[in-house]
Amino acid sequence: MEKKIDVTSTAVEKGLDMAKSFLDKLIMPAVEEVGLLVKDHVTMWRFNNQLRMVNKAKAYCDKHDINPKTISLKVLSPLLEYSGLEEDESLQDKWAILLGNMVDSDQNIENHVFPYILSQISKNEYDLVEKSFQSKYLRMTSLTAELTQFVIEKPNLEIEVRKKVADLKEQIEIYKSYEHYVKRQELGQQLKKSEYDLSHLRYRESTLKYKIAEPEQVQRGNAQEYELSNLIRLGLVKEVREAYANSKTLKIPNEPDERYLEVEVEIEVESNDSIILTELGELFIKACTEKATK
């Protein structure tokens, strides 16, 4: 039998007043008219979860100087409904951050699917997506810094390598006689390496840009198949399959009396399956991540 909420308790009244004051800023009409939190048959446990989450969201907004904007009931109502069922404390914090980010006019986040997604995943599933997001952020930050530095240094590097190539060619010309064969071979190896370095410089920028834009592969770790399937269902990650073919053997009969050359090729087709983070997955984690302190 469900327990009725006793709103006469001093502690509950205080928490309710704080939550109601905060919610009044987010929606119109007032909370009393909408009845999002207080219903005749809501359990105390669920009500306390909602109350705790809203007050955490208020503390989050206070911490980051967020002046809450109004948001659609289509977004707020399911968020309150789903968050009331959350048992995991760390995910309860994510609900509060999600609400705080959604009412932050600076971020302009108002996606009605995020509350649904958060209600559909476990702590382990959330951590899996979050780690992939953090890994991509670190990779992109490092590579972007490397690219920026390379673009600055590239003109001088090209000048240095071109000069080295020209100098080596001149030296090889000096040691072109047979008695300097060993020295010429040594200089030739150095020239080959310098020409490779010059060619590498030409493609370095595009290579870095390609690596920055590369999709982030999800490290499965101890994730179960059903967890990955759930994340795929929600669109946070997706499975990609790349097929490629390798030639295994090549036989060329070479008999003198044969009129035509026959070639027998055996092909082996293989596939590489991987799971990558989607754009929706990135946006979702961003919406549930605490913003940097000013």
C-alpha atoms as a printed R data frame, in Angstrom:
    type eleno elety resid chain resno      x       y       z
1   ATOM     1    CA   MET     A     1  0.000   0.000   0.000
2   ATOM     2    CA   GLU     A     2  1.440   3.364  -1.014
3   ATOM     3    CA   LYS     A     3  2.321   5.830   1.710
4   ATOM     4    CA   LYS     A     4  0.824   9.309   1.495
5   ATOM     5    CA   ILE     A     5  3.170  12.280   1.585
6   ATOM     6    CA   ASP     A     6  3.155  14.277   4.787
7   ATOM     7    CA   VAL     A     7  3.900  17.823   3.619
8   ATOM     8    CA   THR     A     8  3.409  19.180   7.133
9   ATOM     9    CA   SER     A     9  6.851  18.020   8.199
10  ATOM    10    CA   THR     A    10  9.176  20.991   8.712
11  ATOM    11    CA   ALA     A    11 12.030  19.360   6.787
12  ATOM    12    CA   VAL     A    12  9.799  18.404   3.866
13  ATOM    13    CA   GLU     A    13  8.151  21.832   3.815
14  ATOM    14    CA   LYS     A    14 11.527  23.552   3.664
15  ATOM    15    CA   GLY     A    15 12.748  21.327   0.846
16  ATOM    16    CA   LEU     A    16  9.455  21.728  -0.993
17  ATOM    17    CA   ASP     A    17  9.588  25.500  -0.736
18  ATOM    18    CA   MET     A    18 13.119  25.578  -2.166
19  ATOM    19    CA   ALA     A    19 12.206  23.241  -5.024
20  ATOM    20    CA   LYS     A    20  8.952  25.071  -5.784
21  ATOM    21    CA   SER     A    21 10.717  28.429  -5.819
22  ATOM    22    CA   PHE     A    22 13.239  27.100  -8.300
23  ATOM    23    CA   LEU     A    23 10.633  25.406 -10.506
24  ATOM    24    CA   ASP     A    24  8.477  28.531 -10.574
25  ATOM    25    CA   LYS     A    25 11.272  30.191 -12.550
26  ATOM    26    CA   LEU     A    26 11.335  27.410 -15.143
27  ATOM    27    CA   ILE     A    27  7.704  26.930 -16.118
28  ATOM    28    CA   MET     A    28  4.447  28.763 -16.479
29  ATOM    29    CA   PRO     A    29  1.899  28.388 -14.898
30  ATOM    30    CA   ALA     A    30  3.026  27.969 -11.315
31  ATOM    31    CA   VAL     A    31  3.997  24.578  -9.857
32  ATOM    32    CA   GLU     A    32  0.831  24.326  -7.764
33  ATOM    33    CA   GLU     A    33 -1.290  24.505 -10.913
34  ATOM    34    CA   VAL     A    34  0.768  21.990 -12.881
35  ATOM    35    CA   GLY     A    35  1.162  19.466 -10.089
36  ATOM    36    CA   LEU     A    36  4.404  17.969 -11.429
37  ATOM    37    CA   LEU     A    37  5.811  16.984  -8.041
38  ATOM    38    CA   VAL     A    38  2.907  16.735  -5.605
39  ATOM    39    CA   LYS     A    39  0.286  14.152  -6.523
40  ATOM    40    CA   ASP     A    40 -2.173  12.404  -4.289
41  ATOM    41    CA   HIS     A    41 -0.655   8.942  -4.753
42  ATOM    42    CA   VAL     A    42  3.063   9.627  -5.227
43  ATOM    43    CA   THR     A    43  5.260   7.546  -2.947
44  ATOM    44    CA   MET     A    44  7.507   9.241  -0.409
45  ATOM    45    CA   TRP     A    45 10.571   7.606  -1.940
46  ATOM    46    CA   ARG     A    46  9.863   8.892  -5.422
47  ATOM    47    CA   PHE     A    47  8.921  12.322  -4.150
48  ATOM    48    CA   ASN     A    48 12.139  12.585  -2.142
49  ATOM    49    CA   ASN     A    49 14.163  11.623  -5.208
50  ATOM    50    CA   GLN     A    50 12.543  14.378  -7.241
51  ATOM    51    CA   LEU     A    51 12.974  16.860  -4.426
52  ATOM    52    CA   ARG     A    52 16.646  15.974  -3.965
53  ATOM    53    CA   MET     A    53 17.351  16.231  -7.687
54  ATOM    54    CA   VAL     A    54 15.673  19.630  -8.056
55  ATOM    55    CA   ASN     A    55 17.547  21.067  -5.095
56  ATOM    56    CA   LYS     A    56 20.833  19.703  -6.484
57  ATOM    57    CA   ALA     A    57 19.987  21.404  -9.768
58  ATOM    58    CA   LYS     A    58 19.369  24.650  -7.914
59  ATOM    59    CA   ALA     A    59 22.738  24.334  -6.118
60  ATOM    60    CA   TYR     A    60 24.369  23.641  -9.493
61  ATOM    61    CA   CYS     A    61 22.847  26.797 -10.972
62  ATOM    62    CA   ASP     A    62 23.941  28.839  -7.945
63  ATOM    63    CA   LYS     A    63 27.478  27.460  -8.215
64  ATOM    64    CA   HIS     A    64 27.811  28.396 -11.894
65  ATOM    65    CA   ASP     A    65 25.865  31.670 -11.737
66  ATOM    66    CA   ILE     A    66 23.160  30.309 -14.018
67  ATOM    67    CA   ASN     A    67 20.053  32.474 -14.278
68  ATOM    68    CA   PRO     A    68 17.442  29.789 -15.042
69  ATOM    69    CA   LYS     A    69 15.338  30.238 -18.160
70  ATOM    70    CA   THR     A    70 11.898  28.747 -18.729
71  ATOM    71    CA   ILE     A    71 11.819  25.441 -20.581
72  ATOM    72    CA   SER     A    72  9.044  23.474 -22.233
73  ATOM    73    CA   LEU     A    73  6.873  21.174 -20.131
74  ATOM    74    CA   LYS     A    74  7.504  18.590 -22.825
75  ATOM    75    CA   VAL     A    75 11.116  18.564 -21.599
76  ATOM    76    CA   LEU     A    76 10.676  19.265 -17.880
77  ATOM    77    CA   SER     A    77  7.783  16.913 -17.128
78  ATOM    78    CA   PRO     A    78  9.466  13.657 -18.272
79  ATOM    79    CA   LEU     A    79 12.721  14.775 -16.662
80  ATOM    80    CA   LEU     A    80 11.019  15.053 -13.278
81  ATOM    81    CA   GLU     A    81  9.055  11.873 -13.872
82  ATOM    82    CA   TYR     A    82 12.074   9.755 -14.830
83  ATOM    83    CA   SER     A    83 14.453  11.219 -12.224
84  ATOM    84    CA   GLY     A    84 12.057  10.218  -9.457
85  ATOM    85    CA   LEU     A    85 12.758   6.563 -10.296
86  ATOM    86    CA   GLU     A    86 16.558   6.866 -10.218
87  ATOM    87    CA   GLU     A    87 18.218   4.774  -7.503
88  ATOM    88    CA   ASP     A    88 21.909   5.275  -8.314
89  ATOM    89    CA   GLU     A    89 23.287   8.322  -6.495
90  ATOM    90    CA   SER     A    90 25.875   9.186  -9.153
91  ATOM    91    CA   LEU     A    91 23.179   9.105 -11.842
92  ATOM    92    CA   GLN     A    92 20.959  11.276  -9.632
93  ATOM    93    CA   ASP     A    93 23.742  13.867  -9.874
94  ATOM    94    CA   LYS     A    94 23.625  13.530 -13.665
95  ATOM    95    CA   TRP     A    95 19.897  14.282 -13.597
96  ATOM    96    CA   ALA     A    96 20.554  17.462 -11.610
97  ATOM    97    CA   ILE     A    97 23.345  18.549 -13.973
98  ATOM    98    CA   LEU     A    98 21.162  17.784 -16.994
99  ATOM    99    CA   LEU     A    99 18.388  19.987 -15.620
100 ATOM   100    CA   GLY     A   100 20.867  22.743 -14.735
101 ATOM   101    CA   ASN     A   101 22.409  22.687 -18.218
102 ATOM   102    CA   MET     A   102 19.014  22.684 -19.884
103 ATOM   103    CA   VAL     A   103 17.911  25.855 -18.097
104 ATOM   104    CA   ASP     A   104 21.245  27.569 -18.824
105 ATOM   105    CA   SER     A   105 20.613  30.117 -21.592
106 ATOM   106    CA   ASP     A   106 24.343  30.196 -22.388
107 ATOM   107    CA   GLN     A   107 24.307  26.547 -23.459
108 ATOM   108    CA   ASN     A   108 20.977  26.519 -25.296
109 ATOM   109    CA   ILE     A   109 20.292  22.821 -24.624
110 ATOM   110    CA   GLU     A   110 16.675  21.765 -24.978
111 ATOM   111    CA   ASN     A   111 16.405  18.239 -26.287
112 ATOM   112    CA   HIS     A   112 13.423  16.215 -25.080
113 ATOM   113    CA   VAL     A   113 15.178  12.906 -25.847
114 ATOM   114    CA   PHE     A   114 17.964  13.342 -23.248
115 ATOM   115    CA   PRO     A   115 15.774  12.627 -20.174
116 ATOM   116    CA   TYR     A   116 14.451   9.506 -21.881
117 ATOM   117    CA   ILE     A   117 17.979   8.306 -22.723
118 ATOM   118    CA   LEU     A   118 19.225   8.890 -19.167
119 ATOM   119    CA   SER     A   119 16.268   6.933 -17.817
120 ATOM   120    CA   GLN     A   120 17.136   3.986 -20.059
121 ATOM   121    CA   ILE     A   121 20.784   3.365 -19.147
122 ATOM   122    CA   SER     A   122 22.641   1.911 -16.186
123 ATOM   123    CA   LYS     A   123 25.629   3.389 -14.379
124 ATOM   124    CA   ASN     A   124 27.961   0.994 -16.187
125 ATOM   125    CA   GLU     A   125 26.511   1.932 -19.587
126 ATOM   126    CA   TYR     A   126 26.783   5.639 -18.827
127 ATOM   127    CA   ASP     A   127 30.417   5.238 -17.732
128 ATOM   128    CA   LEU     A   128 31.239   3.380 -20.953
129 ATOM   129    CA   VAL     A   129 29.936   6.226 -23.132
130 ATOM   130    CA   GLU     A   130 31.463   8.895 -20.891
131 ATOM   131    CA   LYS     A   131 34.937   7.294 -21.047
132 ATOM   132    CA   SER     A   132 34.752   7.221 -24.846
133 ATOM   133    CA   PHE     A   133 33.722  10.876 -24.878
134 ATOM   134    CA   GLN     A   134 36.590  11.840 -22.557
135 ATOM   135    CA   SER     A   135 39.049   9.814 -24.633
136 ATOM   136    CA   LYS     A   136 37.947  11.599 -27.797
137 ATOM   137    CA   TYR     A   137 38.202  14.996 -26.095
138 ATOM   138    CA   LEU     A   138 41.768  14.304 -24.926
139 ATOM   139    CA   ARG     A   139 42.762  12.969 -28.353
140 ATOM   140    CA   MET     A   140 41.295  15.942 -30.189
141 ATOM   141    CA   THR     A   141 42.808  18.432 -27.740
142 ATOM   142    CA   SER     A   142 46.275  16.917 -28.101
143 ATOM   143    CA   LEU     A   143 46.126  16.584 -31.895
144 ATOM   144    CA   THR     A   144 44.674  20.083 -32.354
145 ATOM   145    CA   ALA     A   145 47.532  21.551 -30.338
146 ATOM   146    CA   GLU     A   146 50.003  19.533 -32.410
147 ATOM   147    CA   LEU     A   147 48.386  20.709 -35.652
148 ATOM   148    CA   THR     A   148 48.433  24.349 -34.572
149 ATOM   149    CA   GLN     A   149 52.127  24.123 -33.695
150 ATOM   150    CA   PHE     A   150 52.942  22.298 -36.927
151 ATOM   151    CA   VAL     A   151 51.205  24.925 -39.102
152 ATOM   152    CA   ILE     A   152 53.322  27.599 -37.415
153 ATOM   153    CA   GLU     A   153 56.589  25.686 -37.828
154 ATOM   154    CA   LYS     A   154 55.957  24.139 -41.263
155 ATOM   155    CA   PRO     A   155 57.418  26.956 -43.457
156 ATOM   156    CA   ASN     A   156 60.747  26.971 -41.578
157 ATOM   157    CA   LEU     A   157 60.871  23.174 -41.455
158 ATOM   158    CA   GLU     A   158 60.396  22.972 -45.220
159 ATOM   159    CA   ILE     A   159 63.167  25.493 -45.795
160 ATOM   160    CA   GLU     A   160 65.554  23.515 -43.570
161 ATOM   161    CA   VAL     A   161 64.789  20.161 -45.195
162 ATOM   162    CA   ARG     A   162 64.980  21.554 -48.746
163 ATOM   163    CA   LYS     A   163 68.380  23.087 -47.955
164 ATOM   164    CA   LYS     A   164 69.574  19.759 -46.549
165 ATOM   165    CA   VAL     A   165 68.410  17.939 -49.697
166 ATOM   166    CA   ALA     A   166 70.228  20.438 -51.928
167 ATOM   167    CA   ASP     A   167 73.431  20.176 -49.840
168 ATOM   168    CA   LEU     A   168 73.387  16.387 -49.974
169 ATOM   169    CA   LYS     A   169 72.945  16.397 -53.749
170 ATOM   170    CA   GLU     A   170 75.945  18.687 -54.083
171 ATOM   171    CA   GLN     A   171 78.061  16.425 -51.878
172 ATOM   172    CA   ILE     A   172 77.042  13.330 -53.841
173 ATOM   173    CA   GLU     A   173 78.132  15.090 -57.004
174 ATOM   174    CA   ILE     A   174 81.532  15.815 -55.394
175 ATOM   175    CA   TYR     A   175 82.012  12.147 -54.445
176 ATOM   176    CA   LYS     A   176 80.796  10.739 -57.762
177 ATOM   177    CA   SER     A   177 84.055   8.983 -58.617
178 ATOM   178    CA   TYR     A   178 84.396   5.241 -57.986
179 ATOM   179    CA   GLU     A   179 86.965   5.550 -55.207
180 ATOM   180    CA   HIS     A   180 84.368   7.393 -53.064
181 ATOM   181    CA   TYR     A   181 81.714   4.723 -53.582
182 ATOM   182    CA   VAL     A   182 81.153   4.050 -49.837
183 ATOM   183    CA   LYS     A   183 80.893   7.752 -49.019
184 ATOM   184    CA   ARG     A   184 78.477   8.268 -51.897
185 ATOM   185    CA   GLN     A   185 76.296   5.401 -50.678
186 ATOM   186    CA   GLU     A   186 76.222   6.903 -47.192
187 ATOM   187    CA   LEU     A   187 75.210  10.305 -48.566
188 ATOM   188    CA   GLY     A   188 72.616   8.617 -50.762
189 ATOM   189    CA   GLN     A   189 70.944   7.064 -47.731
190 ATOM   190    CA   GLN     A   190 70.877  10.459 -45.995
191 ATOM   191    CA   LEU     A   191 69.393  12.034 -49.132
192 ATOM   192    CA   LYS     A   192 66.719   9.362 -49.325
193 ATOM   193    CA   LYS     A   193 65.746  10.008 -45.700
194 ATOM   194    CA   SER     A   194 65.679  13.801 -46.188
195 ATOM   195    CA   GLU     A   195 63.482  13.477 -49.285
196 ATOM   196    CA   TYR     A   196 61.152  11.245 -47.272
197 ATOM   197    CA   ASP     A   197 61.043  13.879 -44.508
198 ATOM   198    CA   LEU     A   198 60.145  16.527 -47.092
199 ATOM   199    CA   SER     A   199 57.359  14.352 -48.503
200 ATOM   200    CA   HIS     A   200 56.150  13.642 -44.962
201 ATOM   201    CA   LEU     A   201 55.918  17.376 -44.237
202 ATOM   202    CA   ARG     A   202 53.584  17.829 -47.201
203 ATOM   203    CA   TYR     A   203 51.107  15.286 -45.873
204 ATOM   204    CA   ARG     A   204 51.515  15.891 -42.138
205 ATOM   205    CA   GLU     A   205 48.810  18.563 -41.936
206 ATOM   206    CA   SER     A   206 46.174  16.495 -43.743
207 ATOM   207    CA   THR     A   207 47.110  13.426 -41.671
208 ATOM   208    CA   LEU     A   208 46.578  15.327 -38.411
209 ATOM   209    CA   LYS     A   209 43.244  16.706 -39.625
210 ATOM   210    CA   TYR     A   210 42.144  13.189 -40.558
211 ATOM   211    CA   LYS     A   211 43.081  11.850 -37.107
212 ATOM   212    CA   ILE     A   212 41.189  14.693 -35.403
213 ATOM   213    CA   ALA     A   213 38.040  13.935 -37.404
214 ATOM   214    CA   GLU     A   214 38.315  10.176 -36.876
215 ATOM   215    CA   PRO     A   215 35.372   8.605 -34.988
216 ATOM   216    CA   GLU     A   216 36.116   7.454 -31.452
217 ATOM   217    CA   GLN     A   217 36.137   3.705 -30.973
218 ATOM   218    CA   VAL     A   218 34.397   2.508 -27.835
219 ATOM   219    CA   GLN     A   219 36.614   0.356 -25.638
220 ATOM   220    CA   ARG     A   220 34.306  -2.449 -24.609
221 ATOM   221    CA   GLY     A   221 36.185  -3.404 -21.446
222 ATOM   222    CA   ASN     A   222 33.916  -5.541 -19.271
223 ATOM   223    CA   ALA     A   223 30.731  -4.369 -20.986
224 ATOM   224    CA   GLN     A   224 28.192  -7.105 -21.636
225 ATOM   225    CA   GLU     A   225 26.654  -7.631 -25.056
226 ATOM   226    CA   TYR     A   226 23.201  -6.609 -23.812
227 ATOM   227    CA   GLU     A   227 24.661  -3.325 -22.531
228 ATOM   228    CA   LEU     A   228 26.240  -2.567 -25.886
229 ATOM   229    CA   SER     A   229 22.995  -3.529 -27.619
230 ATOM   230    CA   ASN     A   230 21.094  -1.093 -25.405
231 ATOM   231    CA   LEU     A   231 23.505   1.738 -26.193
232 ATOM   232    CA   ILE     A   232 23.185   0.960 -29.906
233 ATOM   233    CA   ARG     A   233 19.386   0.951 -29.562
234 ATOM   234    CA   LEU     A   234 19.493   4.409 -27.998
235 ATOM   235    CA   GLY     A   235 21.787   5.724 -30.725
236 ATOM   236    CA   LEU     A   236 24.633   6.654 -28.356
237 ATOM   237    CA   VAL     A   237 27.023   4.297 -30.150
238 ATOM   238    CA   LYS     A   238 26.861   2.380 -33.388
239 ATOM   239    CA   GLU     A   239 28.458  -0.724 -34.840
240 ATOM   240    CA   VAL     A   240 30.465  -0.405 -38.026
241 ATOM   241    CA   ARG     A   241 31.826  -3.204 -40.168
242 ATOM   242    CA   GLU     A   242 34.685  -2.791 -42.605
243 ATOM   243    CA   ALA     A   243 35.269  -5.541 -45.129
244 ATOM   244    CA   TYR     A   244 38.563  -5.980 -46.916
245 ATOM   245    CA   ALA     A   245 40.107  -8.634 -49.151
246 ATOM   246    CA   ASN     A   246 43.607 -10.063 -49.093
247 ATOM   247    CA   SER     A   247 45.190 -12.206 -51.774
248 ATOM   248    CA   LYS     A   248 46.418 -15.426 -50.236
249 ATOM   249    CA   THR     A   249 48.291 -17.140 -53.073
250 ATOM   250    CA   LEU     A   250 49.286 -16.417 -56.643
251 ATOM   251    CA   LYS     A   251 50.170 -19.332 -58.939
252 ATOM   252    CA   ILE     A   252 51.549 -18.704 -62.419
253 ATOM   253    CA   PRO     A   253 52.102 -21.853 -64.507
254 ATOM   254    CA   ASN     A   254 55.147 -21.422 -66.715
255 ATOM   255    CA   GLU     A   255 55.323 -24.496 -68.905
256 ATOM   256    CA   PRO     A   256 57.049 -24.061 -72.303
257 ATOM   257    CA   ASP     A   257 54.274 -25.777 -74.249
258 ATOM   258    CA   GLU     A   258 51.435 -23.710 -72.799
259 ATOM   259    CA   ARG     A   259 49.810 -21.290 -75.237
260 ATOM   260    CA   TYR     A   260 48.306 -18.938 -72.613
261 ATOM   261    CA   LEU     A   261 49.550 -17.779 -69.237
262 ATOM   262    CA   GLU     A   262 47.105 -18.858 -66.550
263 ATOM   263    CA   VAL     A   263 46.879 -17.082 -63.188
264 ATOM   264    CA   GLU     A   264 45.141 -18.582 -60.173
265 ATOM   265    CA   VAL     A   265 44.408 -16.149 -57.328
266 ATOM   266    CA   GLU     A   266 42.949 -17.139 -53.973
267 ATOM   267    CA   ILE     A   267 41.169 -14.265 -52.188
268 ATOM   268    CA   GLU     A   268 40.448 -14.139 -48.457
269 ATOM   269    CA   VAL     A   269 37.698 -11.711 -47.399
270 ATOM   270    CA   GLU     A   270 37.806 -10.502 -43.811
271 ATOM   271    CA   SER     A   271 35.838  -7.985 -41.783
272 ATOM   272    CA   ASN     A   272 36.693  -5.721 -38.897
273 ATOM   273    CA   ASP     A   273 33.830  -4.931 -36.523
274 ATOM   274    CA   SER     A   274 34.025  -1.982 -34.157
275 ATOM   275    CA   ILE     A   275 31.706   0.183 -32.083
276 ATOM   276    CA   ILE     A   276 32.071   3.945 -32.319
277 ATOM   277    CA   LEU     A   277 30.699   6.911 -30.400
278 ATOM   278    CA   THR     A   278 27.939   8.780 -32.267
279 ATOM   279    CA   GLU     A   279 27.289  12.510 -32.414
280 ATOM   280    CA   LEU     A   280 24.160  11.960 -30.291
281 ATOM   281    CA   GLY     A   281 26.311  10.160 -27.721
282 ATOM   282    CA   GLU     A   282 28.670  13.146 -27.534
283 ATOM   283    CA   LEU     A   283 25.832  15.653 -27.182
284 ATOM   284    CA   PHE     A   284 24.191  13.540 -24.489
285 ATOM   285    CA   ILE     A   285 27.349  13.302 -22.367
286 ATOM   286    CA   LYS     A   286 27.976  17.032 -22.787
287 ATOM   287    CA   ALA     A   287 24.435  17.749 -21.552
288 ATOM   288    CA   CYS     A   288 25.048  15.606 -18.454
289 ATOM   289    CA   THR     A   289 28.533  17.008 -17.707
290 ATOM   290    CA   GLU     A   290 29.185  19.820 -15.281
291 ATOM   291    CA   LYS     A   291 30.288  22.983 -17.046
292 ATOM   292    CA   ALA     A   292 33.670  24.524 -16.265
293 ATOM   293    CA   THR     A   293 33.717  26.945 -13.366
294 ATOM   294    CA   LYS     A   294 34.167  30.534 -14.428
